[in-house]
Amino acid sequence: MDQVNNDALLPWQWPEDTWRGLVNKARAGRTLRPQSWPGGAPCAVALSFDSDHETNELRDGGKSIGRLSWGQFGNRVGIPRVEKILDRYDVKASFYVPAVAALLHADEQRRLVAAGHEIGIHGWIHELNSVLPYEAERDLMMRASDTLTSITGVRPVGMRTPSWDFSPHTLRIAVEMGLEYDSSLMADEDCYELLLDGKPTNVVELPVEWIRDDAVYFMMQRFGQALRPYTPPTDVFDIFKRELDYALEEGGLFQLTMHPHIITARSRIWILEELIRYAKEKGAWFATHAEVAAYARANAA
């Protein structure tokens, strides 16, 4: 049945090759959990920060001065607070930065790279990949990579799609760009190899999860349906710590996604410091997402 006819069908009317094709577009392949982590560490900890800054407002054509100022807080207050804690505990992290945010705050990106942190691709202006045709998505991803390289002097080896929005073309583009890993999908809690149309890609997935994302607990959208979706910081810490404890027990990966304009409020920043302190006490291995992906690929059981 041709695509035109398929598009006119309801999901329960799809032929098998249609739903199988959708499912297999980007699929989890072999598990890449190592038998052990460097130095015999009980688990790996991969901290990440999505430095969206002003692009949260700009991507939808928004012009709210108030929301743009919230984005600037991420650069002006948030990132320095994060840097201070990471430096205090000698921890390296990954920062996913839309190209427009990197252009607005180029010194921030250079400073982070100079300190040994990773800068990864996070779209051009935090656009939604799934609404773009292949050509536009590919152009934006390549321009974003070139922009980050020009600013930092280091070409990104990994990506996180804005809002974890993955189109049918995203993985194909990542393969064409020669990226080593992605961190946008949720088929596991440990690293795995991504399959494109059922075929291995050698691209490592460092899976994310909404449970391990600060935004779902603290975000406030004044004019949205969820006016104040708020969880007390102590409860959020408890959730994150329980996720970490299970990773320690299983010998797996604890991956955490945070946002500089969210996690760094005075009443919340302690969550980051306490998690680091606790994981350090347990002997966890802290690494950037790129380091975790490389180690998992080389040492998979």
TORTIFI-497935 format. One record per atom (N, C-alpha, C): residue in three letters; x, y, z. Coordinates in steps of 0.2 Angstrom, whole numbers, plus 2048, in hexadecimal, padded with zeros to 3 digits. Example, Ala and Ser with C-alpha at 12.3 -4.5 7.8 and 13.67 -1.06 7.14 Angstrom:
ALA8427E4827;ALA83E7EA827;ALA8427F0827;SER8407F5823;SER8447FB824;SER840800827;
This chain:
MET8047FA800;MET800800800;MET804806800;ASP80380B7FC;ASP8088117FB;ASP806816801;GLN80B81A802;GLN80B81F807;GLN805823808;VAL803826802;VAL7FD82A801;VAL7F7826805;ASN7F6820803;ASN7F081C806;ASN7F281B80D;ASN7F881A80F;ASN7F9819816;ASN7F881F81A;ASP7F9825818;ASP7F882B81B;ASP7F182C81D;ALA7EC829819;ALA7E582A819;ALA7E282581E;LEU7E6820820;LEU7E481B825;LEU7E481D82C;LEU7E081A830;LEU7E181A837;LEU7E681583A;PRO7E9816840;PRO7EE812842;PRO7EC80A842;TRP7E6809844;TRP7E4802844;TRP7E37FF83D;GLN7E3803838;GLN7E3801831;GLN7E980082E;TRP7EF802831;TRP7F580282E;TRP7F77FA82C;PRO7FA7F9827;PRO7FD7F3825;PRO8037F282A;GLU8057EC82A;GLU80B7EA82F;GLU8117EE82D;ASP8137EE827;ASP8197F2825;ASP8197F9827;THR8137FC828;THR81380382A;THR815804831;TRP812800836;TRP81380183D;TRP81A7FE83F;ARG81C7F883B;ARG8237F683C;ARG8287FB83A;GLY8277FE835;GLY82C803832;GLY82C809837;LEU82780B83A;LEU82781183F;LEU82B80F845;VAL829809848;VAL82D80684E;VAL83480584D;ASN836803847;ASN83D801845;ASN841807843;LYS83E80D843;LYS842813840;LYS848815845;ALA84781484B;ALA84D815850;ALA84B811856;ARG84F80B856;ARG84D80685B;ARG85380485F;ALA852802865;ALA85880086A;ALA85A7F9867;GLY8617F9866;GLY8647F3865;GLY8687F086B;ARG86E7ED86A;ARG8717EA86F;ARG8737EE875;THR8727EB87B;THR8747EF881;THR87B7F0882;LEU87D7F6884;LEU8847F8885;LEU8867F988C;ARG8837F5891;ARG8857F6898;ARG88C7F2899;PRO8917F689B;PRO8977F389C;PRO8977EE8A2;GLN89B7E98A2;GLN89C7E48A8;GLN89E7E88AE;SER8A27ED8AD;SER8A57F18B2;SER8A67F88B0;TRP8A67FD8B4;TRP8A88048B3;TRP8AF8068B5;PRO8B280B8B2;PRO8B980D8B4;PRO8BA80D8BB;GLY8C080A8BD;GLY8C280A8C4;GLY8BE8058C8;GLY8B98018C5;GLY8B57FD8C9;GLY8AF8018CC;ALA8AE8078CA;ALA8A880B8CC;ALA8A18078CC;PRO89D8088D1;PRO8978048D1;PRO8928068CC;CYS89280C8C9;CYS88E80F8C4;CYS8918158C0;ALA88E8178BB;ALA89081D8B7;ALA88B8228B8;VAL88D8288B9;VAL88982E8BA;VAL88A8338B4;ALA8858348B0;ALA8868398AB;ALA88183F8AC;LEU8848448AE;LEU88084A8AF;LEU88084F8A9;SER87A8518A7;SER8798558A1;SER87585B8A3;PHE87686189F;PHE8728678A0;PHE870869899;ASP86A86A898;ASP86886D891;ASP867875892;SER86C87888F;SER86D87F890;SER86988288A;ASP86288288B;ASP85E885886;ASP85E88C886;HIS85E88F88C;HIS85E89688D;HIS85889A889;GLU85A89F885;GLU8548A2882;GLU85189F87C;THR85389987A;THR850896875;THR84A892877;ASN84889187D;ASN84288E87F;ASN83C89387D;GLU83D89987D;GLU83889E87A;GLU83989F873;LEU83F8A0870;LEU8408A1869;LEU83D89C864;ARG83E896866;ARG83C890862;ARG83589085F;ASP831893863;ASP82A893861;ASP82889A85E;GLY82D89E85D;GLY82B8A585B;GLY8298AA860;GLY82A8A7866;GLY8298AB86C;GLY82D8B286D;LYS82A8B7870;LYS82D8BD871;LYS82C8C0878;SER82A8BB87C;SER8298BD883;SER8308C0886;ILE8308C6888;ILE8368C888C;ILE8378C5892;GLY8328C3896;GLY8338C089C;GLY8368B989B;ARG8338B5896;ARG8368AE895;ARG83D8AE893;LEU83F8B388F;LEU8458B488C;LEU84A8B6892;SER8488BA897;SER84C8BB89D;SER84D8B58A1;TRP8488B08A1;TRP8498AA8A5;TRP84E8A68A1;GLY84F8A689B;GLY8548A3897;GLY85B8A6899;GLN85B8AC899;GLN8618B089B;GLN8648AE8A2;PHE85F8AC8A6;PHE8618AA8AD;PHE8658A48AD;GLY86489F8A8;GLY8678998A7;GLY86F89B8A6;ASN8708A08A2;ASN8778A28A0;ASN87A8A68A6;ARG8768AB8A8;ARG8798B08AD;ARG87A8AD8B4;VAL8758A98B6;VAL8758A68BD;VAL87689E8BD;GLY87389B8B9;GLY8728948B9;GLY8798908B8;ILE87C8928B2;ILE88288F8B0;ILE8888908B5;PRO8898968B7;PRO88E8978BC;PRO88D8938C3;ARG8878928C5;ARG88688E8CB;ARG8878878C9;VAL8868848C3;VAL88787D8C2;VAL88F87D8C1;GLU8928818BE;GLU8998818BD;GLU89D8818C4;LYS89A8848C9;LYS89D8858CF;LYS89D87E8D3;ILE89787B8D2;ILE8968748D6;ILE89A86F8D2;LEU89A86F8CB;LEU89E86A8C8;LEU8A686A8C9;ASP8A88718C9;ASP8AF8728CB;ASP8B186F8D2;ARG8AC8718D7;ARG8AE86F8DE;ARG8AF8688DE;TYR8AB8648DB;TYR8AB85C8DB;TYR8AF8598D6;ASP8B285D8D1;ASP8B685A8CC;ASP8B28568C8;VAL8AC8588C5;VAL8A88548C1;VAL8A78578BB;LYS8A78538B5;LYS8A68558AF;LYS89F8538AC;ALA89C8588A9;ALA8958578A6;ALA89485989F;SER88E85789C;SER88D859895;SER88885E895;PHE889863891;PHE884868890;PHE882868888;TYR87B868888;TYR878868881;TYR87586F87F;VAL87887287A;VAL877879879;VAL87487A872;PRO86E87D871;PRO86C87F86B;PRO871884868;ALA872884861;ALA87788885E;ALA875890860;VAL86F892860;VAL86D899861;VAL86F89B868;ALA86E89686D;ALA870898874;ALA878898874;ALA87B894870;ALA883894870;ALA88589B86D;LEU88289D868;LEU8848A3865;LEU8828A986A;LEU87D8A986E;LEU87B8AE872;LEU8808AE878;HIS8838A887A;HIS8878A8880;HIS88D8A487E;ALA8918A6879;ALA8978A3877;ALA89C8A287C;ASP89D8A7881;ASP8A28A6886;ASP8A18A088B;GLU89A89F88C;GLU89889A890;GLU89A89388E;GLN89A892887;GLN89B88C884;GLN8A388B884;ARG8A7890883;ARG8AE88F883;ARG8B088E88A;ARG8AD89188F;ARG8AF890896;ARG8AE889898;LEU8A8886896;LEU8A787F898;LEU8AC87A895;VAL8AD87B88E;VAL8B287788B;VAL8B987788E;ALA8BB87D88F;ALA8C187E892;ALA8C287A899;ALA8BC87A89D;ALA8BC8768A3;ALA8BB86F8A2;GLY8BB86C89C;GLY8BB86589B;GLY8B486289A;HIS8AF86689A;HIS8A8864899;HIS8A7863891;GLU8A185F890;GLU89F85E889;GLU89A863887;ILE89A865881;ILE89486887D;ILE892864878;GLY88B863878;GLY88885E873;GLY88386286F;ILE88185F86A;ILE87C862865;ILE875862868;HIS871868868;HIS86A86886B;HIS86686C866;GLY86786B860;GLY86386F85B;GLY866876859;TRP862879855;TRP864880853;TRP861885858;ILE85A885858;ILE85788A85C;ILE852886861;HIS854880863;HIS84F87B867;HIS84987A863;GLU84A87985C;GLU844877858;GLU842870859;LEU83B86F857;LEU839868858;LEU83B864851;ASN83F85F852;ASN84185B84C;ASN83B858848;SER83685684C;SER831852849;SER82C856844;VAL82D85C844;VAL829860840;VAL82D863839;LEU833860839;LEU837863834;LEU83885D82E;PRO83885F828;PRO83A85A823;PRO842858824;TYR844853821;TYR84B850821;TYR850856820;GLU84F85981A;GLU85485E818;GLU85586481D;ALA84F866820;ALA85086C825;ALA85386982B;GLU85186382D;GLU854861834;GLU85B85F833;ARG85D85C82D;ARG86485B82C;ARG86886282C;ASP866867828;ASP86986D828;ASP86A87082F;LEU865870833;LEU866873839;LEU86A86F83E;MET86A86983E;MET86F865842;MET876866840;MET877866839;MET87E867837;MET88186E838;ARG87C873838;ARG87E87A839;ARG87F87B841;ALA87B877845;ALA87C87884C;ALA88387584E;SER88586F84B;SER88B86C84C;SER89187184A;ASP890874844;ASP896878842;ASP89687E846;THR890881849;THR89188784D;THR894885854;LEU892880857;LEU89587E85D;LEU89D87D85C;THR89F87A857;THR8A6879855;THR8A987F855;SER8A6884851;SER8AA88A850;SER8AB88E856;ILE8A688E85B;ILE8A6891861;ILE8AB88E866;THR8AB887867;THR8AF88486C;THR8B5881869;GLY8B6880863;GLY8BC87D860;GLY8BC875861;VAL8B6873863;VAL8B586B864;VAL8AF869860;ARG8AF86585C;ARG8A9862858;ARG8A585D85D;PRO89F85E85D;PRO89B85A862;PRO89B85385F;VAL89B84E863;VAL89A847861;VAL894844863;GLY88F848866;GLY889845868;GLY88384B868;MET87D848869;MET87884D868;MET87284B86D;ARG86E85086F;ARG86884F872;ARG86385386E;THR85E85086C;THR859854868;THR85585986C;PRO85385F86A;PRO84F86386E;PRO848860870;SER847860877;SER84185D87A;SER841856878;TRP846853877;TRP84784C876;TRP84284A870;ASP84184E86B;ASP83D84D865;ASP84184A860;PHE83F84485E;PHE843840859;PHE83E83F853;SER84184184D;SER83D840847;SER83F839844;PRO83B83783F;PRO83D83183B;PRO844832838;HIS847838837;HIS84D839834;HIS85383A838;THR85183B83F;THR85783E843;THR85C839844;LEU85B833845;LEU86182E845;LEU86582D83F;ARG86182D839;ARG86582D833;ARG869833832;ILE867839834;ILE86C83F834;ILE87183E839;ALA87083B83F;ALA87683A844;ALA87B836841;VAL87983183D;VAL87D82C83A;VAL88182F835;GLU87E833830;GLU88183782B;GLU88683C82E;MET88583F833;MET88A843836;MET88F84083A;GLY88F83983B;GLY89483683E;GLY894837846;LEU88E838849;LEU88E839850;LEU88F833854;GLU89283385A;GLU89482D85D;GLU88E82B862;TYR88A830864;TYR88482E869;TYR87F833868;ASP87983186B;ASP87383586C;ASP871834873;SER86D839875;SER86A83987C;SER86383C87C;SER85F838879;SER85883B878;SER852836879;LEU854830879;LEU84F82A879;LEU84F82687F;MET84A822880;MET84881F886;MET847818886;ALA84A814882;ALA84980D882;ALA84C809887;ASP85080C88B;ASP854808891;ASP85680D896;GLU85A80B89B;GLU85D80F8A0;GLU86480F89F;ASP86780A89C;ASP86E80989A;ASP86F80B893;CYS87680C891;CYS87780D88A;CYS875807885;TYR87480987F;TYR87280487A;TYR874807873;GLU87580286F;GLU876804868;GLU870805864;LEU86F80B860;LEU86980C85C;LEU869809856;LEU863806854;LEU86280384E;LEU85E808849;LEU860808843;LEU85D80C83E;LEU85A808839;ASP853807839;ASP84F803834;ASP8527FC835;GLY8537FA83C;GLY8557F383D;GLY85D7F283D;LYS8617F783B;LYS8687F583A;LYS86C7F983F;PRO8717F6841;PRO8767F9846;PRO879800843;THR879805848;THR87C80B845;THR88380D848;ASN88580A84E;ASN88A80B852;ASN88A812856;VAL884814856;VAL88281A85A;VAL87F818861;VAL88381A866;VAL88181886D;VAL87B81D86F;GLU87681A872;GLU87181E876;GLU87281E87D;LEU872824880;LEU872825887;LEU86B827889;PRO86782388B;PRO86082488C;PRO85E829891;VAL85982D88F;VAL857832894;VAL85082F897;GLU84D83389B;GLU84683189E;GLU8448388A1;TRP83D8398A1;TRP83A83F8A4;TRP83B83E8AB;ILE83B8388AE;ILE83C8388B5;ILE84283B8B8;ARG84783B8B3;ARG84E83D8B5;ARG84F8448B1;ASP84A8488B1;ASP84A84F8AE;ASP8478548B3;ASP84B8598B5;ASP84985E8B9;ASP8428628B7;ALA8428638B0;ALA83D8678AE;ALA8368658AF;VAL83585E8AF;VAL82E85C8B0;VAL82B85D8B7;TYR83085E8BC;TYR82E85F8C3;TYR82D8678C5;PHE83186B8C1;PHE8328728C3;PHE82F8778BE;MET82E8758B8;MET82C87A8B2;MET82687E8B4;MET8258848B2;MET81F8888B3;MET81E88C8AD;GLN81888A8AA;GLN81688E8A4;GLN8108928A5;ARG8118988A5;ARG80B89D8A8;ARG80589C8A4;PHE80589B89D;PHE7FF89B899;PHE7FE893896;GLY80188E899;GLY800888897;GLY7FB88489B;GLN7F987E899;GLN7F487A89C;GLN7F68788A4;ALA7FD8778A4;ALA7FF8758AB;ALA80387B8AE;LEU7FF87F8B2;LEU8018868B4;LEU8078858B9;ARG8078818BE;ARG80C8808C2;ARG80D8798C4;PRO8108758C0;PRO81286E8C1;PRO81886E8C6;TYR81786E8CC;TYR81D86F8D1;TYR81D8698D6;THR8238678D6;THR8258628DB;THR82A8648E0;PRO8298638E7;PRO82E8668EB;PRO8358638EA;PRO83A8678EA;PRO8418658E9;PRO84385F8ED;THR84185E8F3;THR8438588F7;THR8408528F3;ASP83A8528F1;ASP83784D8ED;ASP83B84B8E7;VAL83D8508E3;VAL84184F8DD;VAL84884C8DF;PHE84B84E8E4;PHE85184B8E6;PHE8508448E8;ASP84B8428EB;ASP84983B8ED;ASP8498378E6;ILE84583A8E1;ILE8448368DB;ILE84B8358D8;PHE84F83A8D7;PHE8558398D4;PHE85A8348D8;LYS85A8358DE;LYS85E8318E2;LYS85C8298E2;ARG8568288E1;ARG8538218E1;ARG85581E8DA;GLU8558238D5;GLU8588208CE;GLU85F81F8CE;LEU8638238D2;LEU86A8228D3;LEU86B81C8D7;ASP86881B8DC;ASP8698158E0;ASP86880E8DC;TYR86380E8D8;TYR8618088D4;TYR8678078CF;ALA86A80D8CC;ALA86F80C8C7;ALA8758098CB;LEU87680B8D1;LEU87C8098D5;LEU87B8018D7;GLU8757FF8D8;GLU8747F88DA;GLU8757F48D3;GLU8727F68CE;GLU8737F28C8;GLU87A7F38C4;GLY87E7F88C6;GLY8847F98C2;GLY8837FC8BC;GLY87E8008BB;GLY87C8038B5;GLY87E80B8B4;LEU87A80E8B0;LEU87B8158AF;LEU87581A8B2;PHE87881F8B5;PHE8738248B8;PHE87482A8B4;GLN86F82C8AF;GLN86F8328AB;GLN86A8378AD;LEU86C83D8AE;LEU8688428B1;LEU8688488AC;THR86284B8AA;THR8618518A6;THR85E8578AA;MET86285C8AA;MET8608628AE;MET8618688A9;HIS85E86E8AB;HIS85E8748A7;HIS86087A8AC;PRO86587D8A9;PRO8688838AE;PRO8638888B0;HIS85E8898AD;HIS85988E8AF;HIS85488B8B4;ILE8548848B5;ILE84F8818BA;ILE85387E8C0;ILE85887A8BF;ILE85B8778C5;ILE85F87B8C9;THR8618818C7;THR8658868CB;THR86288B8CF;ALA85B88B8D0;ALA85888F8D5;ALA85B88E8DC;ARG85B8938E0;ARG85E8928E6;ARG85B88C8EA;SER85588B8E9;SER8518868ED;SER85287F8EA;ARG85687E8E4;ARG8578788E1;ARG85E8768E0;ILE86287B8DF;ILE8698798DD;ILE86C8748E2;TRP86A8738E8;TRP86D86E8ED;TRP86C8678EA;ILE8668668E6;ILE8658608E3;ILE86B85D8E0;LEU86E8618DB;LEU87485F8D7;LEU87A85E8DC;GLU87B8628E0;GLU8818618E5;GLU88085B8E9;GLU87A85A8EC;GLU8798548F0;GLU87A84D8EC;LEU87784D8E6;LEU8788478E2;LEU87F8468E0;ILE88384B8DE;ILE88A84A8DD;ILE88E8478E3;ARG88C84A8E9;ARG8908488EF;ARG88E8418F1;TYR88883F8F0;TYR8868388F2;TYR8898338ED;ALA8898358E6;ALA88B8308E1;ALA8938308E2;LYS8968358E4;LYS89D8358E5;LYS89F8308EB;GLU89B8318F1;GLU89C82C8F6;GLU89B8258F5;LYS8978248F0;LYS89681D8EE;LYS89B81A8E9;GLY89F81F8E6;GLY8A481D8E2;GLY8A381D8DB;ALA89D8208D9;ALA89B8208D2;ALA8A08248CD;TRP8A08218C7;TRP8A48248C2;TRP8A082A8BE;PHE8A38308BF;PHE8A08368BB;PHE8A38378B5;ALA89F8388AF;ALA8A28398A9;ALA89D83D8A4;THR8A084089F;THR89B84389A;THR89883D896;HIS892840893;HIS88F83B88F;HIS893838889;ALA89883C887;ALA89C839881;ALA8A1834884;GLU8A383588A;GLU8A883088E;GLU8A482A88F;VAL89E82A892;VAL89A824893;VAL89882088D;ALA896824887;ALA895820881;ALA89B81D87F;ALA8A182087F;ALA8A781D87C;ALA8A9817880;TYR8A8817887;TYR8AA81288B;TYR8A580C88B;ALA89E80D88A;ALA899808889;ALA89A804883;ARG89C80887D;ARG89D805877;ARG8A3800877;ALA8A880287A;ALA8AE7FE87B;ALA8AE7F9880;ASN8AA7F9885;ASN8AA7F488A;ASN8A37F188B;ALA89F7F1886;ALA8997ED887;ALA89A7E6889;ALA8957E388D;ALA8967DC88F;ALA8947D8889;
